[in-house]
Amino acid sequence: MWSSIKYQLFNQWNIIRFIRLMLGIIILVQAILMRDFLIGAISIYFLYQAIFNQSCCGTNNCSTPK
């Protein structure tokens, strides 16, 4: 179990994951400065997507059957 979590956290980083990570960090800093909980929740969502390589469709499971 721990090896799969470790693999997911440290491998398969691509440009989209880095963009989500940077966006999450920037939004989190703004949420802290503005003391806004809703913007903080949005930043946590972006950070979750970046750290665990998740997206709206999961991990590349958006294909449609032929």
N, C-alpha and C positions, 0 to 999 in steps of 0.2 A: 504494500500500500504506500509506504513512504517513498519507495523508489519511483513509483509512477508520479507522485506529486512533485518530487524533486525533478524528474525528467520534464514534466510539464512547465515548471517554473523557470528552468534554466536553459531549455532547448527550444528550437523552432522560433526564434525571435526574427521578425521581419519588420519592414518599414511601417506597416499598419499598427503593429503592437507598440512600436516606439512613439508613433503619433498619438495613440490613445494614452500612453503613459505620460507624455509631456502635456497633453491637453488636460488630463486628470490632475496633474500637479499644478498647472497654471490656474485651473478653475478652483482647486482647493485653496490655494494661496489667496485668491480673490475672495472666496467665501469667508475665510478667516478674517481678512481685512475689513470686509463689509459686514461681518457678523450675520450672515444670511444662511439659515439652515437648509433651505430648498436648493440653493446653488451648491452647498456642501454635499447634499445627497446626490446631485447629478455628478459631481466630481468623483464621489465614491463609486458610482456606477461605471464611469470611464476607467478608474483605477482597477476595479474588479475585472473588467473586460481585458485590460492589458496584462494584468498579472496572471490570470488563469486562462488566457488565450480563448476567451469566449466572445461570441458576437450575438447578434439578434437571432441568428439561425444555429447557434451552437458552433461546433468546430467543423465547418465545411459540410454541413448536412442539409444544404438548401436545394439539392438537386430534385428535379421533378421526374417522375417515372415516364418512360417512353411508351 
